[in-house]
Amino acid sequence: MKIFRIAFIFSILFSLHFSLFAQTDTIGINTIITKTNKVLNDYPAEKIYLHFDKPYYAVADTVWFKAYVTENQNFLSTLSKIIYVDVINQSDSLIQTLKLPIAGGFAYGSFPLDQINYKQGNYHIRAYTMWMLNSDEPAFFSKTFYVGEAIDKEVKTHISYKNTSTDKLEKIDARVQFKDANNKPYANRNVSWQVVTTYTVIAKGRGTTDANGYLTIAMSNAQKAEYQLKNGQLVTAINTTDKDVANSSFSLRNAILSKDFQFFPEGGNLIAGLTTKVAFKAVKSDGLGIASKGVVTDSDGKQVAVFSAQHLGMGSFNLLAEAGKTYKATVNYADGTSESYNLPAVTTAGITLNIDNTSADNIAIKILSNDPFFNDNQGKKFYIIAQSKGVICYGAQTALSNKEYNTTVLKSKFPTGIAQLTLFNESGKPLSERLVFVQHKNNMAVAVSSPVTTYGIKKKVKINMAAKKDGAPVEGSFSVSVVDETKVPSSEDATSTILTGLLLSSDVKGYIEKASYYFNAPDAKKNADLDVLLLTQGYRSFKYSDIIANQLPKIQFLPEQGIELSGILRMNNGIPVRKGALLLSIPDKRFNLEGTTDPVGNFRFKNLVFNDSSKVTITAKYNPLYKNMTLQMNGSPVPSLTRNFSAAEEVLNIDSALTTYLDNSKRQYAYLHTLKDITVKAAIIPKVSHKDYPALTGLSQMADHEITGDRLKGCGMLINCLQGMLAGVTYADGNFYVSRDYNSGNRTPMGIFINGMNVDVNQINTIDVNQLESVEIFLRDELGLVNRANNVNGVLVFNQKKAPKGQKISKAQLMDMLPKYYELTFSPQGYDKEKQFYSPKYEAPASMNRNDLRTTIYWNPKVVTDAAGNASFEFYNADGRGQYKVTVEGIDANGNLGRSIFRYTVK
C-alpha cells in the first residue's frame, strides 16, 4: 500500500487577517502543489543501491552484488528494465561495463577480478539506468573499493608523505618502506624513482634503502610549473635481486593537502537584525573533514561568536547579523595551522526558515523576517511546501502579519528520509529552504538468529530470519552475505548500506564521510550531527522555478524495457529505404525477428534478450536491389567518465590495510602462481640474403659489411640515412662508390640490387624501411661475375623481408571476405550471465580434508520472507576460526528498508 502517494496534505498554518494588495503575478499554493505533484509523478527519480558481499577484495576474487532499484518513496521501480554497472580504475579509465536485466526492481551480478585486467589499486563502481541520464545531476550509485595483490607479490610497500612546500616551490618528502612477500625488509637495495604526470617525467633520482628497508625520497618542482607533483605518480624500481627489478607506483594526489572552510546560514542567507544558525564545514582536499575551532569578529574587530566542530569538521553557531557590517572567522585547524575566512554578506531585507528537528514526533517551524522585509511585505501571502521521496507531504499558506511565527508539523506526514521544506512568496519564488531528516521508530525490523551461537569448522549453519513492521509480518526480498570477520575486518561507520544508499547519499549532493555513522544506533548526538550535515550539503532535486514556469524536464532517454537495436537503411546514394524488409537473427538462441523501416529508413528492434557473447546478424538481402543498400547502426549513449565521486575512500597503503586478508589470499590462490623465468626455444627462421637470388650467386657467401633493418627503422629518406652508415662506401654525384677505388680515380658506381634485381640508385627511396631485412655491402667481386655482367664496381644488396605464404582461395571465398554493406554481423553488448555462488557441502568424510580458505562464506541475493515474515537458509563454514558476520539487507513492497547484523563463533 502506497501510504504517501496521495493528494497533498494541505493545512493553514495561521488564521490571520491580512491587507489586500493588487497583485499582477501572484500564484496560488494549489497551483504550485498541483504542478509540482504532476512533475514528481510524471518524472519519477530512480535510485540504485548495490549490496556487495564484502568491502574489499584481492586479485582472483569474484565480486558479488545485488542491485536494488527504486523510484518515488523507495517503491521498487517499475520503470527501467536494464541497469549498467561500470568498473573504473584509479586512473579514471573504464575497465568493464556490466549490463544486467532488472526484474521486479532487482538485478544480480558478479565479475571476477582476473589477473589480466585487475592489479592492486583502488577501483570505483558506478551504477545507473538510462532514465537517470535525463537528470542534470544524476544520482548514480557510487562506491570505491580496493583490491590487493598476493599471488605474485614481490614487494610490499608502505608510504607516508610530508609536505614541505613553499609559495614558490612544491616539495614533498616521501618515506617508503620496501618488504618482500614474507615481510622481510629489503635492506641496502638500490632504488631508482621518477615522478610521472601525463607521460612526462618531472622529477627523478636514485637511493639506497636502510637496514629496515626505508628510503626517503625528496621531490620538488616549481609551484607554477606546467606539470605539478600533486598531479603525478611516484614510480619506484627496486633491485630485489642482482637481476630482478620490481616496480611500485604511488599516487601523489593527496600528498599536498589544502584545506577549505565554508559557511552555510540556515535558510540560505545572513539577514540583518535576525539571529541565524550558521553551519560550517572544514574539509581537506582529499574530501575528508578536519577538526577545527575559531572565533568570528565583525568589521569593528568585536568578537561576536565562538565555534568548534562537533563531527568530522562540521558544526554550527548562532550569529546576530547587523546591517552594514561584514564578518570574518579566524579558524584554527587540528594540524596547528590557521586561516581567516569571510562569512557571506549580510542581506538587508529578508525572511527565513528556522527548523528545530530534535523532537521525535514533530518538526518545529519558525518563520522570521526582519523589519525592512516585514514593512515591504506585510499582509502578503507566503507558502510553505514540503516534499520527500517524490511526493508533496505538506503545504501551508499564511499572510505576513507578524515578524515571527511558530508552528509544528507532525513527522507522521513524512516517510523516513530527507524532507525538503521551502518557503515561497505569493509569486511562487522560493525564498528560503531547509532540509531535515525524518527518522521513524517503527522501521522494518529484521531479526536474525541461529539455534546455537558456536559452530565448528566446516559444520552446517542454519540462520533464521523474521521481518516485521509495526509488529506485523513483512514479505520482502533480502540479500545475505556471510564473511569470516577475522579475515575481513571492517568499520561499520564506513560501510555503505541500503539505508545510507537509499535514504541519504542518493538525495544529497557531495561526498558523505562515514555515512553509516548516522544510522548505527542513532541517538541525540548522531541526530544533531546529521542535522548539521544537511545544513552543509546541497539537495539533489528539481527546481521549483522551472516547474512554476512550466519548464518541464527534458527527456532524451526513455526507460529501457529491454535491449534495443536501431539504425537506418539507405541506398548507396544516401536515399533512405522506405518500408525496407529486415531480418534480425541470433544464431545461438535460434531466434529470428522480422522488421520494417519507417518512411525515412529508420528501423528498431525492441525488447531483445541475449547474452553478452552472442552474435547478431541484421540483413536487408530480402529486398529488391539489396546489394545497393547500406545498413548503419545507431550508437548507445554512455555517460562521460569523471573524477571518482567517492575518492576520499581510496586507500594509499593497500598492503598495510589488507595484511590479514592478503596473507589468506596468498594461500588461497597459491595454485595461480606463475613461473618467473620461462625460456621458449623455436626453430630459427632463415634470414633473407643475397644467396636467395640467382643473379648474385657469384658473390662471396659473407658480405664485407651488413646493416640490419632495425637500425634503419624510422628513417624518412633511406638514401640520406645510408650516407655515412655504409663502411668503405662513398656517396658522390648521386651514386655510391667503393671508397678506395673512388679515391684512386675509379669512378665506376656500385651496383644496386633490391631483392636480387639490378635497379637505379633512386629506387632505394621506394623501399619501406619497416619491411627491410638487411643491407649487404660487397666491396669486391672476387669472381667478377656480377661486376662484368652489370658494368658495376662493388655491390649493395637490399634484402626485404619475405611475405608470409598465403593460401589460394576461390572467387566465392574472396567475395565472402568482402564487406556486405547490406548485412551486419556484430556482437552488441548483451546481458551478462547470472552466475551462482558456489557453497560447498561437507557431508562426505572425504571432502573434509580439503583446505577451505574462503573469506565470503555464503552469498544469497534471493532470500524471500513468506507471509509470516520468516525465512531461513543453510550453509557450511570454512576452515577459518573466529567470528563470522552475517549481514542481511532488504526491502518490502511498500519501500520499507531493513538491515541487520548477526555474529556467531567458529571454533
N, C-alpha and C positions, 0 to 999 in steps of 0.2 A: 504494500500500500504506500503510495507516494504522499507522505504526510504534508510536505511543504509545497507541492505543486498545485496550488490553489490560487484563486484570485487574491490580490494583495490584501493585506490586513491594514485597514485604514482607520486611523484614530485621530482625534483632535487633541493636541497637546493641551491647549489652553482655551477656555471660553472667554474671549476678550473682546472689548469694543475697540474698533479702530476707525480712523478717519478715512473717508473715501477720497481717492485721488484719481485724476484722469490718467489712465494707463493706455499707452499706444501699442505696447508689445508684450503684454502680460500673457502668462500661460498658466493654466490650472494644474494643480497637483495630479488630478486624474489623468490629464494628458501626458504628463511626464511618466507616470507609472504605467499607463497603457502602452506607450511607445517603448518603454524600457522592457516591459514584460514580453512584448512581441519580439524584440531583438533577442532577448535571452532565450526564448523558446524556439525561435526560428533559426538561431545560430548558436546552438549549444557548444560549449567548450569541452573538448575531450581532454582527459588526463590519463597519465600512464604511470604505473609503478611496477618495477621489476623486483621480485624476490629471488635472491641468489642463494645457493646452497652454503656459501661461506664468504668471508670478506676479502680474502686474498688467495693467491694460487702459486703454483710452481709450473715451470715448463713440463709438459707431458700430462698435466692435469686436464680434466674436462670441466668446463664451466656449465652449470645447470641453472636454469631460471624459469620462473613463471611470470607472465605479464598479466597485470590487471588493468583493464581499460574501462574508464568510467566517463560519464558526462555529468550534466547538472545533478546536484545533490548526491553525487557519488553513486548514482544508479549505474549499473553495468551498461556499458554503451551498446546501443543498437545501431550506431551509425556506420563506423568503419568495419571492414572485414579483413583488413590487412594491416600488419604492423611491421615497421622496419627497425632493425637494431644494428647500429653501426659500432664497430670497434676501431678506435683511433689510438695511435701510439703517441708517445711523448713529444714527437716532432710534428704533431698535428697532421699526420698522414693517415689516410683511411686504410686499415688492414683488411677488413672484410665487412660485408653487409648481409645480415640475415633477413629473409623475407618470410614472415610467418602468418598463417591464417588465424583469424580471430573467430572464435565460436562462443557465443553467449557472453562476450566480454573478456574471454580468457585466451591466452596463447601460450604455447610451451616450446621452449627452445634449449639448445645446448651447442657448444662449439669446443673442439679440442684445441689446446694450446700446443700445437705441434712445434717441433724443433726447427722447422724451416722459417715459419712466419713470426714466431714469437721468441724474443730474447728477454733477458732480465730488464725490467724497467716498469714505468708507470703507464697505465693504459686508461682510456676514457671510453665509457659506453654511453651512447645516447639512443633513445628510442622515441619514435614518433609515428604518426599516421599522416597521410596526405592531407586530410582535413585540417590538421594542425598548421599546415604551411600557409593557410589563409591569414593567419594572425601576424601582425607586425612584430610581436614578441612572443613567438610560440613557446608554450610551456613544455618543452621537451623534457623527458626524463633524462637525468644526467647523473653519472656515478663514476668515480675514479677508483680503480683497483690496481694493485701492484702485483707483479709476477717475479718470482725469484728463479734462479737457475742453480741446479745442483748436480746435474748429470755429468757434464764435462767441465766442472768448475776447476780452474787452475789457480785463480786469485780471488781472495775475499778482501774487500776494501771497506774502510770507514774514513769518511772525510768530514772535516769541520772547517768553517770559514771565519776569518777575522777581517772585517772591513776597516781599512786604514786610509780611505780615500780623502782627498782634499778637494778644494774648489777647482783646482787646475789638473789634478792627477787622480785618475781612477786606479785604486790599488787594492788588491786582495791578497791576503796570505792564506793559503790552503795547507792544512796539515792532514796528510793521508797516511793511513797505515795499511800495509800490504801483508796478507797472510796466505798460506797455502790452503788446500782443501781440508787439511786436518788441523787448521787453526794455529799452525806454527808460523811465526813471523818470518818474512823474507828479509833476513839481516844482511847488510852490506851488499846490496844488489844495486846495479846501475839502473837508473830510470831516466828516460827521456820523456819530455812533455811538450805539449803545444796547446794553445787556445785557438779554436777554430770557430769562425762565425760566417755563415753564408759562403762556405767553401774557401774562406780566406784565413790564413794563419796570421794572427795579430800579435802573438807572443809565443816564445818557445824557450826551452832550456834543458839542462841536464842536472842530475843529482844522484846521490847515493843514500840508500836507506840506512838508518842507525841500527843498533843491536836489537831493537824491538820492532823493526820493520817500518818505522816512521820516516817520512820525508816532508819537509816544509817547502812549499813552492810559493815564491813571491811573484805575483803577476801585476803588471802596471800598464797603463795606457792613458793617453790624454783624455780628459773628461769630454771634450767636444770632438773627439775623433769620429770618423765616419762609422767605424765598427767599434762597438763598445764591448768591454769584457762581459758585462751582465747579460748580453745577448748571445753569448757564445757557449761553447762546451770545452771543458778541460779534458784532454785526451792524454792518458799516460801509457807508456810502454815499459814494462819491467822485464829484465832478463831473469826468467825463472830457472834456466839452466844456461850452460855455455852456448847452446844452440837455439834454445826456445825463447820466444818473446810473447808475453801476454798483454793484451790491451784492455784498458778500462776507460770509461768516459763518465763525466760528471757534469750535470747542468750547473751553470753559473747564474741562472735566472734569479735565484734568491740569495746569492752571495752578498749582494749590496742591497740592503733593505731600507726603503724610505718609509716614512710614516705620514698618515693623513688623519685629520681631525675635522669632523663635520657636525654641524648643529641642525636640529630639526625641531622647530617650535611646534607644539601641539596645535592642530588645526591648520597649520601652514604658514602663519605669519606671527612676528612680534608686533603687537598692537599697542600704541601709546595709551597709557593710563590703565592697562589691564595686566594682571599678574598671569603670566603664561608659563606652563610647564615646558621646559626646553630639554629635549633628549639630545644626547651626543653619542658619537661613536668614534673611537680611536682604533685605527686599523693599520697594519703593516702592508707593504706592497705584496707580500705573499698571500694576502687575503685573510689573515688571522688577526684577531683583536689583540690589543696590548693594554695592560693596566695603566691607568693614568689618573691624575688628580690635578686640581688647579683652582684658580680664582678668576672671577670676572670683574672687570673695572669699567666704569663709564668714561666718557670723554673728558671728565673733570679729574680723573685719577682716583675716584672714590670706589672702594670695594663694594660690590652690590650682591655677590653670590660666591659661594664656595661649592665645589663639586668633587666627586670621587666616583670612579667607575664601579659599578656593582656586579657586572658579569661580562667577561670576555670583551673588555674595552668599552662597554656600553653603560650608560647611566642617565640621570636626569637631575635637573634643579629648577627651582622657580625663580622667575625674574619679573620684576615690575618695571616695564619699559617706560621711558619718558620721551615725549616728543622733542625732536631736535637733538637728541643725544645719540652717540654711537657707543658700541660696546666691544670690548676686546677681552679675550681669555688668554691667560698665561697657563700653559699646560706642562706639567712635569710627568715624564714617562717613567715606566718601571726600569728602563735601562739607564737612567740617570740623565738623559738629555731633556731639554725643554724647548718649547716653541711658543710663539704667540700667534693667535688667530683672531680674525674679526668675526663677530656674530652677524647674522643677517640684519639688514637695515630695518628700522622701525617704521611701521605703517602708521600714517597719521590718523586715518579713519578706517575702522574695520569691525568685523564681527567674527566670532569664532566658536567652535565646539570644544567643550571640555568634558571629558569622559572619565568616570570612575567605574572600573570593572572589577572591583575587589569583592563585591557581593556574589554569593553563589547562585542567587535567584534573579537578580535584576541588574540592568545596566543603568547607571545614573548619568543623565544627560544634563549639561548646563550650557545655555546659550548666553554668551557675553558680548556686549557691544560697547564701544567707548562713546563718549559724548558727541564728537563730531559725526560719527556714523548714525547714532540714535537721532540726532537733530535732523539729519538729512533724510532719514527713512522711517520716521515714526508713523505708525499706522499701516505701513506696507506689509504685504503678505510675505511670509517666509515658510519654506517647506523643509522637512527632514525626511529623507528616504534611506532605508537600509536594505541592502541586498546581501545574500550569502548563497554560495553554491549555485548561481544562475537563477535565483528566484528572489523577487521582491518580498521581503518578510515583514516590512513595517513602513508605514507612511503617515505623516502628520503635517498639519498646517496651522499657522498662527499668524497673528498680526503683531507687529512690533510696538508694544505699548510700555514696556519696561526695559531697562538696560540689562537685566539679568532674569533668566527663567530657569527653573529646575523641574525635572520630571524623571520618572523611571520607566523602563521598558522591561517587561518580563523576558528572561532569556529563553523561556519555553517557545517563544515565537521564532527562534532561530535553530537551525541544525547545528551540530557540533562542527566547529571550524571557524574560519575568519569571516567576520561580518564587516561590511564597509558602510559607514554612516556618512551621509553627505548632506550639507546644508545648502539650500538654493534660495535665490531671491525670486520675486514673482515673475521675472523674465526667463526663469529656467537656467540662470547662470550659477554654476557651482561656486560657493564662496569659501567653504571650509570642509575638511574631510578628516575622518579618523577611522583607524582600523582597530578592532577588538577581537580577541579570541574567545569564543563561547565554548566552554567545556562542561558538558553534561555529566552528571554522576551515573546515569543509567545507560552507559555504553554497553555494547555487546561484550559479555564476559565469556571467556573460553577457559574452561578448567581442564588441565592436562594432568593425568595421573598414571600410575603404574601399580600393579599388585604388590611389588616389592621395590625397594629403593637401592638394592645392591645386587649386581649380577656378576657372573664370571665371564672370562674372555670366551668369545665365540659361542656364547649362550643366547638363546632366543629371548627377545624382549617384547613385551606387549604393552602398548600405550593406549590408554582410553581418553577420549575427548568428550566434553559436554559443553555445548554452546547455548547460552541463554541471553535473552534481552527482556528486562523488566520481569524476570522470573519465568518467562515463557520460553519454551524450546525454540531454537533457531535452526532452520535449514540453510546451510551455507556451503560455499566452496572454499577449501583451505589448501595451503601448501605447507609441507612439513620438511624440515631439514634437521638431521641429527649429525653432530660433529663430535669428534674426540677433542674436547676443550683443552686437554693437556697439551695437545699438539697445535691447536688452533685457538690460542687466546685472543681476545679482542675486547675493546672498550664498548660497553653498552651505550654510553653517551654519544659515541662517534659512529654508531651503526645507523645506516639508513633503514627505515622500517615502513610498513604500509601506512602507519599513522603520520610520520613525517612527510612521506611522499604525497599522500592524497589530501592531507589536511593543512599542510604548511608550505612545503617547498614549491608545490605546483601553483600556489596562489601569490607567492611573494617574489618580487624581483631581487636578484642578487644572491650571493652565496650565503648560506646559513651555517655557521660553525656549530658543530655538535648539536644538531637539531633534535636528536633523541633525548637530550638532557631535559627538555621541557615536558616530555611525556613519561619519563621514568619516575613513577611515584610522585606525581605533581603535588606541590604544597604551595603555601602563600609566597614563599621566596621565589620558586620557579615560575609561578603565575606572574609575579611582578617583573621578573626578568623577561618573560615572554611579552609582556605589555611594552616594555622598553624596546624590545626587538622590533615590534610592529610600528613603533613610533619612528624608527630609524630606517625601515625598509620600505621600498615602493610596492604598490599593489599591481599585480598583473590583471588588468581589467579593461573593459570597454571605456569609451569616452562619452560621458553624458551629453556634452555639447554636440557631438556628432549625431547622437540619437535624436535629440530635440530638433536639430536642423534637418532631420530626415536623411542624413547621410549614412546609408546602410553599409555594413561591411562588404568589401569587395570579395566575391567568391571566384577564385581561379581554379580551385581543385575541389571536386565533389568527393564525398566519402566513397572510398573504393569498396565495391561489393564483390570483387574477385579480380583475378588477373585479367588485364585488358591489353590487347594488341591492336594498334591502329596505324593507319598510314594513308597513302594516296596512290592511285593508279593513273598513270599518264601514258599517252603515246610518246614515241621518241621525240616528236616535235614539241612536246610540252603541253599538249592539249589534254585536259582531264578526260578520263574514260567514264562516261555516264552509264549507270546500270551494268557495270562490268561484273562478270562472274568470277568469284574467287573460291578457292578451296584451301582450308587450313587442315593440316594433318599432324598428329603427334604419334609417330610410329610405336613408341614403347608403351603407349596407353591404348593403342588401336582405336584412336579417336579421330574422327573426321567431322568437319563443320563447314557448311557452305555459307557464303556471304555475297553481298551485292554492294557495289559502290553507290554513293548518292549522286545527285546531279552534278556535283563538282569533283567527283572522283574519290571522295573520302570513303574509307571503309573502317569498320570497327568490329572486333570480335570480343565480346564481353563475357565476364564470369567464367573464365577458363580455370582449370585446375590441373597443374602439372608440377613435377619436381624440378629442382634447380638444374639437374643434369640432363633434362630432356631436350631433344632437338625438335624444332618446329619447322614445318615447311608450309609456305603460303605460295600458291601458284595461280597464274592467270591463264594457263595454257588451254583452258576450255572456252576461250573467246576467239572469234574470228580475228585474224591478223595479230595473234598474241605475241608473235616474235618481234613485233614492232612496239611492244609495250614495256614499260618500266615500273617496277614496284619500288616504293620508298616508304620506310617505316618511320614513325614518329618516335622521338626520344621520350624518356621519362624524367620528370623533374626531380632534382636532388638538391637538398639544402646545402649551402656552402659550408665548408669546414671553417670553424672559428676556434679561437683560443678556448682551451678546456674551461668550462664554466666552474667546475669544482677543483681547479688546480691546487687550491690550498690543501687538499687531502693527499697530494703527491708526497712520496717518501723518498728522501735523498739517499739514505743508507739502508738499502733493502737487505743486504747481507746481515746487518746487525738486527734489523727489525724482525727478520724471519729466521733467526738462528735455529730455533727448535723445529720449526716447520721444514726448513731445508735439510736439516740433518735426517729427518724422516724420509723426505723426498729422495735423498741420495740413495738410501737403502731400498726404497720402494721401486725406483726406476733404474736400479743398477744394471739390469739387462739391456738397457738402451745405450750404455756407454760405448762410444765409438773408438776405434783404434786410432792412435795418434799418427803413426807413420805407416803409410802403405805405399809400396813400390809396385808399379804395374809395368810389365815388360811386353812389348809388342814387336811384331816383325817390322824391320826397317823398310820404309818406303824408298825405293831407288830415286836418287836425285837426278833431275834433268840436267844433261850436259851436252857438249859438242859431240860426244860419242854416239848420240842418238840420231845423228844426221849424216847420210852418205856423203854429202858434199864436203864434209870436214874430216873425213876418215884419215887423211894424210897428216893431220896434226898430232902432236905428242899426246900421250894418254893423260898427262897432267899439265895444266896451264901454268905459265910462268907466275901469274898472279890471279887472284879471284876476289871479287867483291860480292858478298851475299845480298840478296834482295832486301832483307830487313834494314840494311844500312841506308837504303835509298827511299824508304817509306816517308811520305810527307813531302817529297820533292815535287816542285812545280814543273819547271822545265828541266827534263832529265839531262839534256846535253850540257846545261850550265852546271848542274851538280857534279857531273863526271869530271869536269875540268879541275885538275889538281888532285883528284882521287885515284887516277889510273897511274900506277907506278911504272916508270920507264916510258911514258907516253907524253907527247907534246901536242897541244891543240893550237893550230895556227891556220889562218886563211880559210876557216870553215871546215877543216879536216883534222883528223887525228894522225900523228906520225910517230914512228919509233924514235925516241929522243936521240939515241946515239947516232943513228943514220941521218936524222934531220940536221944534227949539229955538224956532221961531216959533209953536208951538201946534198944528200939524197932526199929529194922532195916527193918520193912516191908515197901516197897516202896508204893508211892501213885499210884492210877490208872490213866492212861492217856486215855481220851476219845476224839476222834475227830468226830464231827457230830454224837455223840451217840454211836460210835464204840470203843471198847477197843483195843488199839494199843500199840506197843512197844514205849518206850520213844524216840527212834531215829526217829520215824515218824514225830516228831514235826518239824524237819528242812525241811520237804517236803511241809509245809503249805505256801501258798502265803500270805504274811502279808497284801497285799492290799485287799485280799478277806476275811480277818479275822474280824468278828463282835466283839467278846469278848473272854476273858479267865476268866472262873469262878473257884474260889478256895473254895473247901469244905474241911475244916479241920476235920470234924466229920461226920459220917453217923449215925444219931440217930436211925434209924430203923435197920441198919446193913445189909440191903438187898444187896446193891452194894458191900460193903466190903467182905461179905461172899461169894457172887456169883463169885467174881473175885480174891479173896485172896489178897486184897489190903488194905491199911490203909489211908483213905483220897482220894479225887478225884480232878483231874484237868480236866476241861471240856473246849475244844476248839470249839467255835461255828463259823462256816463260814457263810458268807452272802448267803442268798437264791438266787439262779439263777432265773432270770425272766422267767415266764412261757411262753413257746413258743406255736406255733400253728402248728398242724400237716399239712404237705404238701404232695402232691403226688410226685411220682417219676418224672413225667413230669415237675412239677413245680420246683423240685430240678435241673433238667437238664437245665431248662431255666435260673436258677440263676448262673450256672457255666459259666465262660467266654468262649465265642466263638472266638477263635483266627482268624478265617476266616472272621469275621464280626466285624465292629466297629461302635458304635453309640456314637456320641460326639457332643459337641457344640463349633465349631470353632468360632473365632472372625469374626462376620459379620458386616454389615454396621449398624451404629447407626441410628435409625429412625429420620427423619427430623421432627421437631415439629414446629407448627405455633405459633407465638407470639400473645397472646390474647390482643386485643384492644377493650375495652368496648364501647358501643354506648349508649349515653344518649338522646334517642329520646322519651321514655315514661316518664311521670312525676314521676312514682313510683321509677324508677331507680335513680332519682336524690338524693334520701335520703340515698343512700349507701355511706359509707366512702370510699374514693379513695385516698390512701396514696402512690400510685406508684411513684417511682423515675425515672424509664425508662418509659416514656410516650408512646413512639412509637418506634418500631424497624421493618424495612423493608429492607431485603438484596437484593431485586429483583426489584429495580426501574430501568426501562429501558427508555432511551430517544428515541423519534421517529425520523423520517427522518428530521424533522425540528429542532431537538436538544432539544425538550421540553418534560417535564413530570410533573405530579402533583400527590399529594396524600393528603388524609384527615385523621384526627384522632380527638379524643376528649381529652381535658385537664383533669387533675386530680383535686383534691381539693387544691393542693398547690398553694399559691400565690407567685408572684415574677417573676424572669426571667427564661424563658425556652430557652434551647440551642439546635439548630438543626445542626447536623454535617452530611455533605454529602461527601462521598469519592467514587471514581470510576475510571474506565479505559475504553478506547475505543479499537477498533480492531487493531489500529496502535501502541499500547503501550503508548499512551499519558495518563498521570495521572492527576487527578483533585481532589481538596479538597476545601470545602467552609464551613464557619460557619455563621449561621444566628440566631439572637436572637429576641424574642418578649416577651411582658409582659403579665402576667395574674393577674387580679385584682378581 
